[in-house]
Amino acid sequence: MWIIEAEGDILKGKSRILFPGTYIVGRNVSDDSSHIQVISKSISKRHARFTILTPSEKDYFTGGPCEFEVKDLDTKFGTKVNEKVVGQNGDSYKEKDLKIQLGKCPFTINAYWRSMCIQFDNPEMLSQWASNLNLLGIPTGLRDSDATTHFVMNRQAGSSITVGTMYAFLKKTVIIDDSYLQYLSTVKESVIEDASLMPDALECFKNIIKNNDQFPSSPEDCINSLEGFSCAMLNTSSESHHLLELLGLRISTFMSLGDIDKELISKTDFVVLNNAVYDSEKISFPEGIFCLTIEQLWKIIIERNSRELISKEIERLKYATASNSTPQKIIQPQRHIQKNIVDDLFSVKKPLPCSPKSKRVKTLENLSIMDFVQPKQMFGKEPEGYLSNQSNNGSAQNKKSGDNSEKTKNSLKSSSKKSANTGSGQGKTKVEYVSYNSVDKGNSSPFKPLELNVVGEKKANAEVDSLPSENVQESEDDKAFEENRRLRNLGSVEYIRIMSSEKSNANSRHTSKYYSGRKNFKKFQKKASQKAPLQAFLSLSEHKKTEVFDQDDTDLEPVPRLMSKVESIPAGASSDKSGKSSISKKSSNSFKELSPKTNNDEDDEFNDLKFHF
């Protein structure tokens, strides 16, 4: 703002503040907001006109004065500024000191610029006070500049000290609040005649420091208080950088979170972060690095022993890191190891899942025979009656399924004994499924391993699908259900037991030329002569050679090309919806017709053991 004063008594011995506006200077005018009276008979009644322009945005950063325009009002002796005559149209001046001589007046008027640039910490407060302060000739802004003389602190309830306030305190800027601005606007009329009535901002600053415990006692106690320490910081604010420089720190900056140089940070004593970017989940620093925000650092600075506090914290973190450090586990890449597929399939130690892509986890309590007979289909709808037991069923459902499975087991055991007795007497060919109950109930595995049961052996937990009575008539619904019930090739192994009558055992020597090369042929032949009718297990390769079953390629997809799929139940077998299969007399005759076609027309009593994948 511009202030004028003069030697002698031409201005009544007072200094006056010139706010932006127009003033008429003469000996016959009154002193008010638009006139300046000069007591001298050597000047005209209306001698000159002074005009003060409002400050510009550039003036806030330069601290330069507002334009001072002087125009002579056609006087006899004219007007001089800095010993130069003012032109007829007037002249404007940007100097900070002006010496104005009016006509033949023996005294000069001295005009000088008092710089006052106010910085705001809050944009809302800036928009509220900017226009009023500009009318007083005071430039305002948000950014720090070398010309800033006053800093308006935000004193809202619950607000903490900001980085701008810290920096303003350390560089000895006068800190004020909105109460000072209100008082400044009310004394405008009174300070026109006497500039000494201008409110003192230092008194306001002292009151703020005295009543606020977030400030140190003086800026001198904080400047260079951390000299000798080094820190790293994110280069987001110039005020933060200047603040740390005033504290005496050696600063290493990184431009962004992705540009963090851990080797550079490991050489520093601590890391300083702004609150705006502080996020422990996004920023990861090496162990033993002391990280803190600027607000936390300022709280340490307030204490008189700030150097000792920081040194102790750094030593504590380094000691904790050295004592608790454990080598990080290096994750080795998994190498592909070839496994013996046969051992994985037939080993009792490694249970097989129901299907290769199945993610269902079944407990032993929810496990039933139907789960193995009818696995979930990969494509199409599930067959009716299929039990899909999930692992998250309630205890009531588990109990109910357990009771049903017990009833099914008892019925299967009784029917199995009857079918075995009738089959051996009448010479029927019987098909049985492999028992899946070889896993103990205490086993924690959700899948049961597959196991072969030799006919004639008695096991405590054996489960065999029984053959229903021959009087059951096959209906169209049963045939449709049977077609949907048959196993699809989802990667599990299926065993079908082929038993022949004692009469057909006599002809086994004629068919030995097809199976004598098998390793287990003599073993099964020996067991069959002692305990039960002869059994044979035909592999997939032998099945292709003998052409026992017709290949149906329509049902092979999406089965892997290295495997093949055959029907789980021979033609002629019927089943009801409870999962029980039966073979009539007609089916036994048709089953014998499936023997290999040779010149001797020999029967194939051994049928096949089919491997499904």
C-alpha positions as CSV (number, residue, x, y, z in Angstrom):
1,M,0.0,0.0,0.0
2,W,1.1,3.6,-0.7
3,I,1.8,5.9,2.2
4,I,2.4,9.7,1.9
5,E,4.1,12.0,4.3
6,A,5.6,15.5,4.1
7,E,8.1,17.7,5.9
8,G,6.7,20.6,7.9
9,D,3.0,20.9,8.5
10,I,1.6,20.9,5.0
11,L,-0.1,17.5,5.8
12,K,-0.8,18.5,9.4
13,G,2.2,16.5,10.5
14,K,0.6,13.1,9.7
15,S,1.2,10.3,7.3
16,R,-1.7,9.0,5.3
17,I,-2.4,5.7,3.5
18,L,-3.5,5.9,-0.1
19,F,-5.8,3.0,-0.9
20,P,-6.6,2.2,-4.6
21,G,-8.7,5.1,-6.0
22,T,-8.5,8.7,-7.1
23,Y,-7.5,11.7,-4.9
24,I,-7.7,15.4,-5.6
25,V,-4.8,17.4,-4.1
26,G,-5.1,21.2,-3.4
27,R,-5.2,23.9,-0.7
28,N,-9.0,24.4,-0.8
29,V,-10.2,20.8,-0.4
30,S,-11.2,18.9,2.7
31,D,-9.5,15.8,3.9
32,D,-11.7,12.8,3.2
33,S,-11.5,9.5,1.3
34,S,-11.1,11.3,-2.1
35,H,-9.3,14.5,-1.2
36,I,-5.9,15.5,0.2
37,Q,-5.6,19.0,1.7
38,V,-2.2,20.7,1.5
39,I,-1.7,23.7,3.7
40,S,0.3,26.1,1.4
41,K,-0.6,29.3,-0.4
42,S,2.0,28.5,-3.2
43,I,-0.2,25.8,-4.7
44,S,-3.5,26.0,-6.5
45,K,-6.9,25.2,-5.0
46,R,-7.1,22.0,-7.2
47,H,-3.5,21.4,-8.1
48,A,-3.1,17.7,-9.1
49,R,-4.8,14.4,-9.2
50,F,-3.4,11.1,-7.8
51,T,-4.7,7.7,-8.9
52,I,-3.8,4.4,-7.3
53,L,-4.5,1.2,-9.3
54,T,-5.5,-2.1,-7.7
55,P,-2.7,-4.7,-7.5
56,S,-2.3,-7.4,-10.1
57,E,-1.5,-11.1,-9.8
58,K,2.1,-10.3,-10.8
59,D,2.4,-7.9,-7.9
60,Y,1.9,-10.8,-5.4
61,F,5.0,-12.6,-6.6
62,T,7.2,-9.6,-7.2
63,G,6.0,-7.5,-4.3
64,G,6.2,-4.5,-6.5
65,P,4.0,-1.4,-5.9
66,C,0.7,-0.7,-7.5
67,E,0.8,1.9,-10.3
68,F,0.9,5.5,-9.1
69,E,-0.5,8.0,-11.7
70,V,0.0,11.7,-11.3
71,K,-1.6,14.3,-13.5
72,D,-1.3,18.1,-13.3
73,L,-4.6,20.0,-13.4
74,D,-3.4,22.9,-15.7
75,T,-1.6,24.8,-13.0
76,K,0.7,27.8,-13.6
77,F,3.9,26.2,-12.2
78,G,3.1,22.6,-12.9
79,T,4.0,19.4,-10.9
80,K,7.2,17.5,-10.7
81,V,7.8,13.9,-9.8
82,N,11.4,12.9,-9.0
83,E,12.4,16.3,-10.4
84,K,10.7,15.6,-13.7
85,V,7.8,17.6,-15.0
86,V,4.6,15.7,-15.3
87,G,3.1,15.8,-18.8
88,Q,-0.2,17.2,-19.8
89,N,-1.8,13.8,-20.0
90,G,-0.2,12.6,-16.8
91,D,2.4,10.0,-16.1
92,S,2.4,6.7,-14.2
93,Y,5.1,5.4,-11.9
94,K,6.1,2.0,-10.6
95,E,9.0,3.1,-8.3
96,K,8.7,2.4,-4.6
97,D,9.8,5.9,-3.6
98,L,8.4,9.1,-5.2
99,K,9.2,12.7,-4.4
100,I,6.4,15.0,-5.5
101,Q,6.8,18.8,-5.7
102,L,3.6,20.9,-6.2
103,G,4.3,24.3,-7.8
104,K,6.4,26.7,-5.7
105,C,5.7,24.8,-2.5
106,P,9.0,24.7,-0.4
107,F,8.2,21.3,0.9
108,T,7.9,18.0,-1.0
109,I,5.5,15.1,-0.5
110,N,7.2,11.8,0.0
111,A,5.3,8.7,-1.2
112,Y,6.6,5.3,-0.5
113,W,5.4,1.7,-1.0
114,R,4.9,-0.5,2.0
115,S,4.9,-4.1,0.7
116,M,2.2,-6.3,2.2
117,C,1.5,-9.6,0.5
118,I,-0.8,-12.1,2.2
119,Q,-0.7,-15.8,1.6
120,F,-3.7,-18.0,2.4
121,D,-3.6,-21.6,3.4
122,N,-7.3,-22.3,2.5
123,P,-8.7,-21.6,-1.0
124,E,-12.1,-20.9,0.6
125,M,-10.7,-18.2,2.8
126,L,-8.8,-16.7,-0.2
127,S,-12.0,-16.4,-2.3
128,Q,-13.7,-14.8,0.7
129,W,-11.1,-12.1,1.4
130,A,-9.3,-11.5,-1.9
131,S,-11.6,-8.8,-3.2
132,N,-11.6,-6.8,0.0
133,L,-7.9,-6.9,0.4
134,N,-7.3,-5.9,-3.2
135,L,-9.3,-2.8,-2.5
136,L,-6.9,-2.0,0.2
137,G,-4.0,-2.4,-2.2
138,I,-2.8,-5.8,-0.7
139,P,-2.1,-8.6,-3.2
140,T,-3.1,-12.1,-2.2
141,G,-2.4,-15.7,-3.3
142,L,-2.1,-19.4,-2.3
143,R,1.4,-20.2,-3.3
144,D,4.4,-19.2,-1.3
145,S,6.6,-16.4,-2.8
146,D,9.6,-14.4,-1.7
147,A,7.4,-11.3,-1.4
148,T,5.0,-13.0,1.1
149,T,4.8,-11.0,4.3
150,H,1.8,-12.4,6.1
151,F,0.3,-15.9,6.3
152,V,-3.3,-16.5,7.2
153,M,-3.6,-19.6,9.3
154,N,-6.7,-21.7,9.2
155,R,-8.0,-21.8,12.8
156,Q,-11.1,-23.9,12.3
157,A,-12.1,-26.3,15.1
158,G,-10.2,-29.6,15.0
159,S,-7.8,-28.4,12.3
160,S,-4.1,-29.3,12.7
161,I,-1.1,-27.3,11.7
162,T,-0.3,-27.5,8.0
163,V,3.0,-27.7,6.0
164,G,2.4,-24.1,4.9
165,T,2.0,-22.9,8.4
166,M,5.2,-24.7,9.5
167,Y,7.2,-23.2,6.7
168,A,5.8,-19.7,7.3
169,F,6.8,-20.0,10.9
170,L,10.4,-21.1,10.1
171,K,11.0,-18.4,7.6
172,K,9.7,-15.8,10.1
173,T,6.6,-14.8,8.2
174,V,4.0,-13.0,10.3
175,I,1.2,-15.5,10.9
176,I,-2.3,-14.0,11.3
177,D,-5.9,-15.2,11.3
178,D,-9.2,-14.0,9.9
179,S,-9.8,-11.9,13.0
180,Y,-7.0,-9.6,11.9
181,L,-8.5,-9.2,8.5
182,Q,-11.8,-8.2,9.9
183,Y,-10.2,-5.6,12.1
184,L,-8.2,-4.3,9.1
185,S,-11.3,-3.7,7.0
186,T,-13.0,-1.8,9.8
187,V,-10.2,0.8,10.3
188,K,-10.0,1.9,6.7
189,E,-11.6,5.2,7.3
190,S,-9.5,6.0,10.4
191,V,-6.2,5.2,8.9
192,I,-6.8,7.6,6.0
193,E,-5.8,10.5,8.1
194,D,-3.2,8.7,10.3
195,A,-1.3,5.6,9.1
196,S,0.0,5.0,12.6
197,L,-3.5,3.7,13.4
198,M,-2.9,0.7,11.2
199,P,-3.3,-2.5,13.3
200,D,-0.1,-4.2,14.2
201,A,0.1,-7.8,12.8
202,L,2.9,-8.7,15.2
203,E,0.6,-8.5,18.1
204,C,-1.8,-10.9,16.4
205,F,1.1,-13.2,15.7
206,K,2.2,-13.3,19.3
207,N,-1.2,-14.1,20.5
208,I,-1.5,-17.0,18.1
209,I,1.8,-18.5,19.2
210,K,1.0,-18.1,22.8
211,N,-2.3,-19.8,22.7
212,N,-1.3,-22.7,20.4
213,D,0.9,-25.6,21.6
214,Q,1.6,-26.7,18.0
215,F,4.4,-24.1,17.7
216,P,7.9,-24.1,19.1
217,S,9.0,-21.2,21.3
218,S,10.9,-19.5,18.4
219,P,12.0,-20.2,14.8
220,E,15.6,-20.1,15.8
221,D,15.2,-23.2,18.0
222,C,14.1,-25.2,14.9
223,I,16.3,-24.0,12.1
224,N,19.2,-26.4,11.4
225,S,18.1,-28.5,14.4
226,L,18.4,-31.8,12.4
227,E,21.7,-30.9,10.7
228,G,23.7,-34.0,9.9
229,F,20.7,-36.3,9.2
230,S,19.6,-37.4,5.8
231,C,16.1,-38.2,4.5
232,A,14.2,-39.2,1.4
233,M,10.9,-37.8,0.4
234,L,8.4,-37.8,-2.5
235,N,8.8,-34.6,-4.5
236,T,5.2,-33.4,-4.3
237,S,5.4,-30.0,-2.6
238,S,8.0,-27.2,-2.8
239,E,7.0,-26.1,0.7
240,S,7.8,-29.5,2.1
241,H,11.2,-29.5,0.4
242,H,12.0,-26.0,1.7
243,L,10.8,-26.9,5.1
244,L,13.2,-29.9,5.4
245,E,16.0,-27.7,4.1
246,L,15.4,-25.2,6.9
247,L,15.7,-28.0,9.4
248,G,19.2,-28.8,8.0
249,L,18.4,-32.2,6.4
250,R,20.2,-33.6,3.4
251,I,17.3,-34.5,1.1
252,S,17.0,-37.2,-1.6
253,T,13.8,-37.0,-3.6
254,F,12.0,-39.6,-5.8
255,M,9.5,-38.4,-8.3
256,S,6.7,-41.0,-7.9
257,L,5.8,-44.1,-6.0
258,G,6.9,-46.3,-8.8
259,D,10.3,-44.5,-9.0
260,I,11.4,-45.5,-5.5
261,D,15.1,-46.4,-5.4
262,K,15.5,-48.7,-2.5
263,E,19.3,-48.6,-2.6
264,L,19.1,-44.8,-2.3
265,I,16.6,-45.0,0.6
266,S,18.6,-47.6,2.4
267,K,21.5,-45.0,2.7
268,T,19.2,-42.4,4.4
269,D,18.3,-42.2,8.0
270,F,14.5,-41.9,7.6
271,V,11.8,-41.3,5.0
272,V,9.4,-38.3,5.1
273,L,5.9,-38.7,3.5
274,N,3.1,-36.3,3.0
275,N,-0.3,-37.2,4.4
276,A,-1.8,-37.0,1.0
277,V,0.3,-39.8,-0.4
278,Y,0.9,-41.9,2.7
279,D,-0.5,-45.4,2.2
280,S,1.2,-48.3,3.8
281,E,-0.4,-50.8,1.3
282,K,1.0,-49.0,-1.8
283,I,4.4,-48.0,-0.4
284,S,6.9,-50.7,0.7
285,F,10.3,-49.8,2.0
286,P,13.2,-52.0,3.2
287,E,13.2,-53.2,6.8
288,G,14.8,-50.9,9.3
289,I,13.8,-47.7,7.5
290,F,12.2,-45.1,9.8
291,C,9.1,-43.7,8.0
292,L,7.1,-40.8,9.3
293,T,4.9,-38.0,8.0
294,I,5.7,-34.3,8.1
295,E,3.2,-33.8,10.9
296,Q,4.9,-36.5,13.0
297,L,8.3,-34.9,12.3
298,W,7.0,-31.5,13.4
299,K,5.8,-33.0,16.7
300,I,9.4,-34.2,17.3
301,I,10.7,-30.8,16.3
302,I,8.6,-29.1,18.9
303,E,10.5,-31.0,21.6
304,R,13.8,-29.5,22.6
305,N,15.6,-32.8,22.3
306,S,14.5,-33.5,18.8
307,R,17.9,-34.8,17.7
308,E,18.0,-37.4,20.5
309,L,14.5,-38.6,19.9
310,I,15.2,-39.2,16.2
311,S,18.5,-40.9,16.9
312,K,16.9,-43.3,19.4
313,E,14.1,-44.2,17.1
314,I,16.6,-44.9,14.2
315,E,18.7,-47.1,16.5
316,R,15.7,-49.0,17.8
317,L,14.5,-49.8,14.3
318,K,17.9,-51.0,13.2
319,Y,18.3,-53.2,16.3
320,A,14.8,-54.7,15.8
321,T,15.5,-55.4,12.2
322,A,18.9,-57.1,13.0
323,S,17.4,-59.3,15.7
324,N,14.1,-60.3,14.0
325,S,15.3,-60.5,10.4
326,T,14.7,-63.9,8.8
327,P,15.8,-64.8,5.3
328,Q,13.0,-64.5,2.8
329,K,11.8,-67.7,1.3
330,I,12.7,-68.0,-2.4
331,I,9.9,-69.5,-4.4
332,Q,11.4,-72.1,-6.7
333,P,9.6,-72.6,-10.0
334,Q,7.8,-75.9,-10.1
335,R,9.4,-78.4,-12.4
336,H,7.3,-80.9,-14.4
337,I,8.0,-84.4,-13.0
338,Q,6.9,-87.4,-15.0
339,K,4.9,-89.8,-13.0
340,N,4.0,-93.4,-13.5
341,I,0.3,-93.2,-14.5
342,V,-0.3,-96.9,-13.7
343,D,0.9,-96.5,-10.1
344,D,-1.3,-93.5,-9.7
345,L,-4.3,-95.4,-10.9
346,F,-3.9,-98.7,-9.1
347,S,-2.1,-97.6,-5.9
348,V,-4.2,-97.9,-2.8
349,K,-2.3,-95.0,-1.2
350,K,-3.3,-92.5,-3.8
351,P,-7.1,-92.0,-4.0
352,L,-8.6,-91.1,-7.3
353,P,-11.2,-88.2,-7.8
354,C,-14.6,-88.8,-9.3
355,S,-13.6,-86.8,-12.4
356,P,-10.5,-84.9,-13.5
357,K,-12.2,-81.5,-13.6
358,S,-14.4,-82.0,-10.6
359,K,-13.9,-79.5,-7.8
360,R,-16.5,-81.1,-5.5
361,V,-15.2,-82.1,-2.1
362,K,-17.2,-84.9,-0.5
363,T,-17.0,-86.2,3.0
364,L,-17.4,-89.8,3.9
365,E,-20.7,-89.2,5.6
366,N,-22.2,-87.7,2.4
367,L,-20.7,-90.4,0.1
368,S,-23.0,-93.0,-1.3
369,I,-22.9,-95.7,-4.0
370,M,-24.9,-93.6,-6.4
371,D,-22.1,-90.9,-6.4
372,F,-19.7,-93.4,-7.9
373,V,-22.1,-95.1,-10.3
374,Q,-23.5,-91.8,-11.7
375,P,-20.9,-89.1,-11.7
376,K,-21.9,-85.6,-12.8
377,Q,-22.0,-85.3,-16.6
378,M,-19.7,-82.9,-18.3
379,F,-22.2,-81.9,-20.9
380,G,-26.0,-82.0,-21.0
381,K,-28.4,-82.3,-18.1
382,E,-27.9,-84.5,-15.1
383,P,-29.9,-87.8,-15.0
384,E,-32.9,-87.8,-12.8
385,G,-32.2,-89.3,-9.4
386,Y,-28.6,-88.2,-9.3
387,L,-27.5,-87.2,-5.9
388,S,-25.3,-84.1,-5.8
389,N,-24.0,-84.0,-2.3
390,Q,-22.1,-80.8,-1.6
391,S,-19.6,-80.3,1.2
392,N,-21.6,-77.4,2.8
393,N,-24.8,-79.4,3.5
394,G,-26.3,-79.1,7.0
395,S,-26.0,-81.7,9.7
396,A,-29.6,-82.8,9.2
397,Q,-29.1,-83.5,5.5
398,N,-25.9,-85.5,6.3
399,K,-27.7,-87.6,8.8
400,K,-30.5,-88.3,6.4
401,S,-28.2,-89.3,3.6
402,G,-26.2,-91.5,6.0
403,D,-29.4,-93.4,6.9
404,N,-30.3,-93.9,3.3
405,S,-26.9,-95.2,2.5
406,E,-27.1,-97.8,5.3
407,K,-30.4,-99.1,4.0
408,T,-29.0,-99.3,0.5
409,K,-26.0,-101.2,1.7
410,N,-28.1,-103.8,3.6
411,S,-30.4,-104.4,0.6
412,L,-27.5,-104.7,-1.7
413,K,-25.7,-107.3,0.5
414,S,-28.8,-109.5,0.7
415,S,-29.7,-109.3,-3.0
416,S,-26.0,-110.0,-3.9
417,K,-26.0,-113.3,-2.0
418,K,-29.2,-114.4,-3.7
419,S,-28.0,-113.6,-7.2
420,A,-24.6,-115.3,-6.6
421,N,-26.4,-118.6,-5.6
422,T,-28.8,-118.6,-8.5
423,G,-26.2,-117.6,-11.0
424,S,-23.8,-120.5,-10.2
425,G,-26.5,-123.1,-10.4
426,Q,-28.1,-122.0,-13.7
427,G,-24.9,-121.2,-15.6
428,K,-25.7,-117.5,-16.0
429,T,-23.0,-115.0,-16.9
430,K,-23.0,-112.2,-14.3
431,V,-21.6,-108.7,-14.3
432,E,-20.6,-107.0,-11.1
433,Y,-19.1,-103.6,-10.3
434,V,-16.1,-103.1,-8.2
435,S,-16.5,-102.3,-4.6
436,Y,-15.5,-98.8,-3.6
437,N,-15.7,-99.3,0.1
438,S,-12.1,-100.1,0.6
439,V,-11.3,-96.8,2.3
440,D,-11.7,-96.8,6.1
441,K,-14.1,-94.4,7.6
442,G,-11.3,-92.7,9.5
443,N,-9.6,-91.7,6.3
444,S,-9.6,-88.0,5.8
445,S,-9.3,-88.1,2.0
446,P,-12.5,-87.0,0.2
447,F,-12.0,-89.6,-2.5
448,K,-12.0,-93.4,-2.2
449,P,-9.4,-95.5,-4.0
450,L,-10.5,-98.1,-6.4
451,E,-10.0,-101.8,-5.5
452,L,-10.8,-105.1,-7.1
453,N,-12.7,-107.8,-5.2
454,V,-12.1,-111.4,-6.1
455,V,-15.2,-113.4,-6.2
456,G,-15.4,-115.7,-3.2
457,E,-13.5,-113.5,-0.8
458,K,-15.4,-112.1,2.1
459,K,-14.7,-108.5,3.3
460,A,-16.3,-106.7,6.1
461,N,-17.2,-103.6,4.3
462,A,-17.7,-105.0,0.8
463,E,-20.5,-103.4,-1.3
464,V,-21.6,-105.2,-4.5
465,D,-24.4,-104.1,-6.8
466,S,-27.1,-106.8,-6.6
467,L,-29.0,-108.3,-9.5
468,P,-32.7,-107.8,-9.2
469,S,-35.2,-110.6,-10.0
470,E,-35.7,-111.7,-13.6
471,N,-39.4,-110.9,-13.5
472,V,-38.8,-107.1,-13.7
473,Q,-40.0,-106.0,-17.1
474,E,-38.0,-103.3,-19.0
475,S,-40.0,-100.3,-19.9
476,E,-39.2,-97.4,-22.1
477,D,-38.7,-95.1,-19.1
478,D,-36.2,-97.6,-17.6
479,K,-34.3,-97.8,-20.9
480,A,-34.1,-94.0,-21.1
481,F,-33.0,-93.8,-17.5
482,E,-30.4,-96.6,-18.2
483,E,-29.0,-94.7,-21.1
484,N,-28.6,-91.5,-19.0
485,R,-27.3,-93.5,-16.0
486,R,-24.3,-95.1,-17.8
487,L,-21.0,-93.7,-16.9
488,R,-19.3,-91.1,-19.1
489,N,-15.6,-91.2,-19.6
490,L,-14.6,-88.4,-17.1
491,G,-11.2,-89.9,-16.2
492,S,-12.2,-92.6,-13.6
493,V,-11.3,-96.3,-14.0
494,E,-14.2,-98.8,-14.2
495,Y,-13.8,-102.5,-13.7
496,I,-16.4,-105.0,-14.8
497,R,-16.2,-108.5,-13.4
498,I,-17.0,-111.3,-15.9
499,M,-17.9,-114.6,-14.3
500,S,-18.7,-117.7,-16.2
501,S,-20.4,-120.9,-15.1
502,E,-18.6,-124.2,-14.2
503,K,-19.8,-125.7,-17.4
504,S,-18.1,-123.1,-19.4
505,N,-14.9,-123.5,-17.4
506,A,-14.2,-126.7,-19.2
507,N,-13.8,-124.7,-22.5
508,S,-11.4,-122.2,-21.0
509,R,-8.4,-124.1,-22.4
510,H,-9.6,-123.4,-25.9
511,T,-9.5,-119.7,-25.3
512,S,-6.2,-119.7,-23.6
513,K,-4.4,-118.8,-26.8
514,Y,-5.9,-115.4,-26.6
515,Y,-5.0,-114.7,-23.0
516,S,-2.2,-117.0,-22.1
517,G,0.3,-114.2,-22.7
518,R,-1.2,-112.2,-19.8
519,K,0.9,-112.0,-16.6
520,N,-2.1,-112.6,-14.3
521,F,-3.7,-115.4,-16.4
522,K,-2.4,-118.3,-14.3
523,K,-3.1,-116.5,-11.1
524,F,-6.8,-116.1,-11.9
525,Q,-7.0,-119.5,-13.4
526,K,-5.7,-121.0,-10.2
527,K,-8.1,-119.0,-8.0
528,A,-11.0,-119.8,-10.2
529,S,-10.5,-123.6,-9.8
530,Q,-10.4,-123.3,-6.0
531,K,-13.0,-120.7,-5.1
532,A,-15.1,-119.3,-7.9
533,P,-15.8,-119.4,-11.6
534,L,-13.0,-118.2,-13.7
535,Q,-12.5,-114.5,-14.1
536,A,-10.6,-112.6,-16.7
537,F,-9.7,-108.9,-17.2
538,L,-9.3,-107.7,-20.8
539,S,-7.3,-104.6,-21.5
540,L,-8.2,-102.0,-24.0
541,S,-5.5,-103.0,-26.5
542,E,-6.6,-106.6,-26.4
543,H,-10.2,-105.5,-26.8
544,K,-9.3,-103.7,-30.0
545,K,-7.6,-106.8,-31.4
546,T,-10.4,-109.2,-30.6
547,E,-13.1,-106.7,-31.6
548,V,-15.3,-107.9,-28.8
549,F,-17.3,-104.7,-28.6
550,D,-18.3,-102.4,-31.5
551,Q,-16.6,-99.0,-31.3
552,D,-19.0,-96.0,-31.1
553,D,-17.0,-92.9,-31.8
554,T,-20.0,-90.6,-31.2
555,D,-19.6,-90.9,-27.4
556,L,-15.8,-90.4,-27.3
557,E,-15.7,-86.6,-27.2
558,P,-14.5,-84.8,-25.2
559,V,-12.5,-87.8,-24.0
560,P,-8.7,-87.5,-24.5
561,R,-7.6,-89.1,-27.7
562,L,-5.1,-91.4,-26.0
563,M,-7.9,-93.1,-24.1
564,S,-11.2,-94.8,-25.2
565,K,-14.5,-95.4,-23.7
566,V,-16.8,-98.5,-23.8
567,E,-20.1,-99.2,-22.3
568,S,-20.1,-99.9,-18.6
569,I,-22.9,-102.5,-18.8
570,P,-23.2,-105.1,-21.6
571,A,-26.2,-105.0,-23.9
572,G,-29.2,-106.7,-22.6
573,A,-28.7,-105.6,-19.0
574,S,-31.5,-103.6,-17.5
575,S,-31.6,-101.5,-14.4
576,D,-34.1,-99.7,-12.3
577,K,-33.7,-96.1,-10.9
578,S,-32.2,-97.4,-7.7
579,G,-29.0,-98.3,-9.5
580,K,-29.5,-102.2,-9.5
581,S,-28.7,-104.1,-12.7
582,S,-30.0,-107.4,-13.9
583,I,-29.3,-109.9,-16.8
584,S,-32.0,-112.1,-18.1
585,K,-31.6,-115.5,-19.8
586,K,-31.8,-113.7,-23.1
587,S,-29.0,-111.3,-22.2
588,S,-26.8,-114.2,-21.2
589,N,-27.2,-115.8,-24.7
590,S,-26.6,-112.4,-26.4
591,F,-23.6,-111.9,-24.2
592,K,-22.0,-115.1,-25.4
593,E,-22.5,-113.9,-29.0
594,L,-20.0,-111.2,-28.3
595,S,-17.1,-113.7,-28.3
596,P,-14.3,-113.1,-31.0
597,K,-15.2,-114.3,-34.4
598,T,-12.7,-117.0,-35.3
599,N,-12.7,-120.2,-37.4
600,N,-13.3,-122.4,-34.3
601,D,-16.2,-120.2,-33.1
602,E,-14.8,-120.3,-29.6
603,D,-16.6,-118.5,-26.8
604,D,-15.1,-115.6,-24.9
605,E,-15.9,-116.5,-21.3
606,F,-13.7,-113.8,-20.0
607,N,-15.3,-110.8,-21.7
608,D,-13.4,-107.6,-20.8
609,L,-12.0,-105.4,-18.2
610,K,-12.5,-101.9,-19.5
611,F,-10.3,-98.9,-18.7
612,H,-12.0,-95.6,-19.0
613,F,-10.3,-92.2,-18.8
